[in-house]
Amino acid sequence: YRSVLDDLTSCTTSLRQINKIIEQLSPQAATNRDINRKLDSVKRQKYNKEQQLKKITAKQKRLQAILGGAEVQVEVDHASLEEEDI
């Protein structure tokens, strides 16, 4: 379970960093083709991390059910991640 929580923390940290990069590249992407390609790549990375986060969250919920809910549930809210980045 601790391993899952570590993965969850790592994944959310990566998502925050990806969101910051997207925020930095977005204004320049309209005028620069290379930056636009980099932005597309970062957006794909974000999508992959979001999928990974869903899997980790599902694994966490399964483990909590097995453990009988004894551990405190850690929920990750995508909206709050984006608010923190803003």
Secondary structure, DSSP 4 states (H G I P E B T S, - for coil): -HHHHHHHHHHHHHHHHHHHHHHHHHHHHTT-HHHHHHHHHHHHHHHHHHHHHHHHHHHHHHHHHHHTT-SPP----HHHHHHHH-
